[in-house]
Amino acid sequence: MRKHLIVLGALATAVSCGGATTSDTGICDTADTATNCSEDSGETDADTDTDSDTDTDTDTTPETYTGPLIIGIDTTNDRYPGDTSTGAPDSAINWDCFDYEGDLTYFYDFYTVGWVGSAKLTITQDTVDPWYEEHWLASWDYDEYGWWDNLYLSLVDVDTIDEVSENVAAYPDDDAYAATTLFNCTTTLAWRLDVFTDTEGTELADCAVWGDYNGTLTDLGDISTCQEYED
């Protein structure tokens, strides 16, 4: 923050005695002769100009984020959504599965530093027959200056492959918020989250893996550059 200099006008007092010898007080007054004192005698010219030149420029517009897009959170940044002590997530990868209104449902909640162009969640399982699904995610919330993005997806468990809707809606279409899955809450799974800078999902910026990802997930692509999260 800049420190602003406040300039105040000086208070000045002027006495005009045209070379006169005053009688007693050193001030031209009625006791002194007109020839010795000017018409201005005894006047006090007090400059009361106290013009304050205060710079009130208090532009507090936050800086726009221009760094790389990464999966993660930054709780040290005052642009981060909330305080962890009041319920803000302390991890970039958050998920759960439970019965919601009669349906087993997976809920996914992810955070990035920087805005996401598009994002894809790949889910695999190897316990029975190898099977994987790909679901696109939408931005649920975001920082207007680009410091973070919040991705959300819910997947309702269904019984047959024909009922599975592999969400292919492009960000930020509202249809990307929910889809269906063949996986139930007890299935051993592996996950990969990819975030892209473009809306077409071709410019990969970062990825993260968690779960049992040493099987089918590794067959679908190189995960050596992905962040590893605990299941």
N, C-alpha and C positions, 0 to 999 in steps of 0.2 A: 504494500500500500504506500502510495506517495504521501509524504508529509508536505502540507501546503503552508506557505508563508503568509501570515496575516499582516498586512501593512496598515497601520493606523495613522491618520493625519496628526501632526504635532499641534499642541495647544500653544498659541503665540500671543503675547501681550505687547502692544506698541504704544509708546507715549511720545507725542510730538510737542516739543518745546523749541521754537525756532531760535536756538542759541541763547535763550533767555536765562536770566538769573532769577530763580524763584525766591519767593519771600521767606518761606519757612519749611514747606513740606517736601520740596524737591519735585512737586507736581504743579503744573500751571493751573491755578485756580483763581477765584474772584479776588483774592488778595494781591494778585500780581497785575502789573500794568499791561494794557493791550499791546503796547509797542514791544513789550518783551516776550509776549506769548502769541502764538498763532491762533487762528480760529479753531484749530483742532485740539487746543490745549486741554489736557486732562482726559481726553478720550482714550478709552481702552479698546483696542481692536483685537478681540478674541476670536481666533479662527477655530470654530467648533466643528470643522469638517472631520468627521471620524469615519470617512468612507472606508469600509472594510472590503478589501479586494480578496475575497475568499474563493478559492477554486472549489466549486461544489461538484466537480466531475467525479461521480461515484459509480462508474460503469463496472458492474459486477457480472457481466455475461461470462458464463463458464467457457473454458477452452474446449474446442471440439476435438474429440479423440481421432488421431490419425495413425495410430499404431497398428500392428498386425492383429488379425482376428484369431483368437485362441479360445479353447474351452477352458474355463476357469472363472474365478471370482477374485475381486480385489476389495477386501473390506477396509483397507486403509484409505480408499478413495471416498471422499464425501459424496460422490455421485452414486455410490453403491446403494441399492434399494433396501434401506432400513438397517437396523442394528441387529446383530445376531442374538443379542439378549432379549429382543422382542419378537423373535420368531423368524427373522430372515435366515435363509439357508446358509450353512457354513461349508457347503460342498457344491461343486459345479454339477455333480451327477446325483440326482435324487430320484428314487423310484419306490413303488410299493405295489402290492397286489392284495385285494380283499374283496369281500362281497359288498357290492354297491347296488342297492335297490334291487336285489335278487339276482344280480349277475356278477360273476367273478370278473374283476376289471383290473387291468394294469394301469397305473398312473405314472407318467414320466414328466420330470420337471428339471430342465437343464439350464445352465447359465454360461454365457460367454463374455469375454472382454472384447468389445467391439461389436458392431452390427453384423448380423448373419444375412447372407443373400438367400441361402436355402440350407436345409439340413435333412439328413437321412439317418434313420435308425435301422440297423440290420440286427435281426435276432435269429439265433441258431440253437438247435438242440441235437445231441448225439446219442441220447439214452435209448431210443428205440430205432426208428428209421430217420436218417439224416433229413432235416427239414429246416428251411430258413424262410424268413419273411423280411421284406423291406417296407418301411413306413416313412413317409415324409412328414416333417413336423412344421408347425407354424409358430410365429412369434406371438407369445402371449402378452408380453410386456417388454418395454425397452426404454433406454435413456435417450432423451431427445437430442443429446449432444454426442451420441455414439459410444458412450463408455461401457455399456453392457446391453445384452439382449437376453431375454428369457424365453425358452422354448418349452412347449407343452404338448403332450399327447396322451390320450386315454385309449386303451384297447380292451374291448369287451370279448371275453372268452366265448367261442362258439364250438359246436361239436363236429362239424365236417369241413373238409377243405373247400367245398363249394360255397360255404358261408363266409369264408375269409375274404375280407376286403383289404388288399394291400394298397394302402393309401398312396396315390400318386398325384394328389393335388399339390400344385406348386405353391410355395410360400408367396404371399401370406394369406392364401385362400382359407376361409373359415372352415371348409370341409376337412382341412388337415388336422383339426383338433381331435377328431375321434375316428376310430376304425374298429375292425374286429381282428381277432387272433385265434389261432388253433391252440395256443399255449395256455395251460391253466396255471394256477398259483403254485402248484407243487412241482412243476417241471424244472429240471436242471437246465439252465440256459446260458448262453453267451451273448454278449451285446457289443456292437460297435456303433459309435456315434460319429458321423462325418459332418463337418460344417464347411460350407462353401461361400466364397465371396460373391458369386453370381447366382442369379435366380434359376439358372438351368441345371445347376448341380454338376458343373464340369471343372470349376476352379477350386480344388480342395485346399483349404487353409489349415485345418487341424483335424485330428481324430482322437478318439479315446476308446479303450476296450476294458471290459470287466466281465466277471463270471468265469465259466469254464470254457475259455477261448482257445484251447489247444487242439480243437478238432476241426469241425466244418468251417468255423469262422476263419481260420488261417487258410483254408483252401479257397476262400472267396477273394483273397487279396492280401497283399503285404501289410502286416500290422507292426512292423519293426519301428516305424516312426510315430506310432500312436502312444498317447499317454496311457498309463495303466492305473486303473482305479480298483479299489477293493470292492468285492461284491457286497 
